[in-house]
Amino acid sequence: MKKKLKRDEEQAIVAGVLAGMANYFHQDPALFRVAAIALLVLTGIFPGLLLYLGAWLVMPKHTVGNQQADYDVSE
């Protein structure tokens, strides 16, 4: 089974991009959040913000818990 990089909205603070990256690499999301803040500070906010927004637009949502059933339940 091939791993796919997806946003994780369950552990998200903003859009789930960093939580999705942490899941992909089997790491703690806090590490990615600290690295992202460092990137924002070192690049002068704008380039890092553009990278985050681009990843938000490109990465699909992780939808395991939100799938709909193929049947209807009636009483």
HELIX and SHEET records of a PDB file:
HELIX    1   1 VAL A   17  TYR A   24  1                                   8    
HELIX    2   2 PRO A   29  THR A   43  1                                  15    
HELIX    3   3 PHE A   46  VAL A   58  1                                  13    
END                                                                             
